[in-house]
Amino acid sequence: MTTETFMPGDAAGPAPTGLELVYGVLFRPTATFAALGSEAPLAAGAGAMLTVAAVLAFAMGPQAPHKVAITMLIALGWLFLTWLLMTGALFIVGRLMVGRGEIQGLLGGTALAFLPFILVGPMASFSGMGHWGKLFGACLFVGAVLWWLRLLAAAARGNMGLTSGQGVMAIVGMELLLAAIPMTYTTLWFLSLLMVIG
């Protein structure tokens, strides 16, 4: 009796592109990221992040035309930094778990995982409709975050060949690593200061 090990890119059929890729990422993430394997397109991920940054800029920023561009740059900078830190942590945790995976494919996959945050537009419009609107907007935000985490786990599984349980553990490990970085930095800064003073 043999056991078949899932490897990235083992899914049957060609990798999806265009609108099929967007639909697959949002509504069939496990199969889509499995089909992409380590070949998740970085250009499509960059397009997804630009779209989310534009939605954030128009939804959250002031409605003056010259200020929307500044808000979009700030949103894009925040997304870019979050994307790099999160992908780096997820890559480290995943490689420690299974010893395989490609950083470029994971970068493309995690960028595509930001697509649910296009719901920020409806969230912002509902927030001006009183208490019930704010409550509904908050529910949309929680839903977008959960959806995003689901897509991140699917991207890690497709790129690194993780099981479902390993995908969840990789996300938990990523969050713990990202939480530890500021504490590590603060501790090192404090120890350096102590060495300088004393």
N, C-alpha and C positions, 0 to 999 in steps of 0.2 A: 504494500500500500504506500503510495507516495502522497506527499502534501505539496500543494501548489502555492508558491509564495508570490504575492502580488508585488510587481515591480512597476515603477513609474512608467507610464506610456503603454501599459499592457492592454488598455481598452481597445476594442475593435473599432475600426472605422477611422476616417481622417479627422484631424483636429479641427474643431469648428472655427469659423472666422466671421467677422462682421456682426450683423445683428443676431445671427445664430450664436455667436460667442457671448454676447451680452445677455441674451435670453438664457443660455445654458448656465452662465455664472450665477445669475440671480435665482433661477428656478430649478436647475438640475446641476448643482455645484459639484457633487461627488463624481458623477459621470463625466462632466465637462473637464474638471481638473485632472481626472484620471486619463482622459484622452489627450490632454495637453502634455502631461508628464512634466519633464524638465524644460519643455519648449513653450511655456506661457509667454505670449508676446509682450515685450516690454513697451512697445509703442502703443498698443491698445491699453495697457495699464496706465501709461502717461496720459492718454486721452481721457480715461475714466477719472483720473485725479484732477485734470484741468476742468472737466465738467462739474465735478463736486465743488471745486474751489469757486467756480463761477456762480453756482447755486448758493453757496455760503455767502459770497460777496453781495449778491442781490437780496438775499433773504435777511441777513443779519446786519448789513452795513447801512449807512445813511443813503438816502435816495438821490443825492446830488450826483450827477454823472461823473464829475471829476473825482469824487470820493469813492465811487464804486471800484475804480481801477486800483486805488491804494488798498482798499479792503480785500480785493481779490489777491493782490500780492501777499498781504499778510496771511490770508487763509491758505494760499498755496505754500508759503513758507512753513506754516504750522503743519500742514498735511505732509510736506516733504520730510520734515524732521521726524514726525511721528512714524512715517512709513519706513525710513531708514533704520531708526532705533528698533522698531518692532520687528522688522524683517531680520535684522542682525541677531536679535535675541532668539527669534524663532528658529533661525538657521543653526545657531549654536546648540540649542536644546535638541532639535531634531537630529543633528549629526551625532551628538552624544548618545542618543537613543538607538539609532540604527546605522550610523556610519555611512549614509549615502544621501545624495541630494545635490542640486546645483543652485548656487546663489542667484544666478541670472534668472533662471526659471522661477525661483521663489519670489524674486523682486517683482516680476511680471504678475504672478498670481496674487500676491498680497496687495499690489496696486489695484487690480481688478476687484478685490474684496471690498474696496471703499465705496463701490457703487450704491449700496443701500442708503448712504448718506445724502442722496438726492432727495430723500424725504424731508430734509431740512426746510425745503421750500414750503410744503404744506404745513409743517410744524409752525413756521413763522407766521403764516397767514391765520392759523387757528388761534395763536396766542393773543391776538387782538379781539377775540370774541368772548371776553368775560372769563369767569372761572371755569365753565365747562370747556371752553375752547382751550384754555391753558392745560386743563387735565388731559384733553384729547391729544394736544401737542406733546405733552410729557409721555403719554403712552406710545405715540409714534416714535419718539426719541429712544425709549427703552427697546421698542421693537427693532429699530434700525441698528442699535448696538448688538442685540442678540443675533440678528441676521448677519452682521459683520463678523462676529466671532465664529458663526457657523461657516461662513465663507473662508475665513482664515484657516480653520481646521481642515476644510476640504482642499485648500491650496497646499497646505503642508502634506496632507495625505497623498495628493496627486504627484507632488514633486519628489517626495522622499519615500513613498511606498509604505506609509504608516497604516496601521489598523485603526479602526474607529477609536478604541480606547487610547492608543498611542497619540492620535490626533488631539484628543481632549487633554491628555497629559502634556503634550507639547505646548498647547495654549496656556495651561496653568503654569508650566515652567517658564514660559515667556513672560507672563505677568509677574511672577516672582522675581525673575532676573531684572526686569525693568524697575521693579520696586526696590531692589537691592542696590541698583546703580547709584541713586542719589545718596543712600545711606553710606555706601562705600566711599563715595567722593567726599562726603561731609567728614567721615572718620579720618580719611587720609589728610584732608585739609587741617583738621583739628590736631592730629599727631604732628604734622609738619610745623604747625604754629607752636606746639609745645617744644619741639626740638629747637626752633629758632629762639624762643624765649629762654629756655632753660638748658 
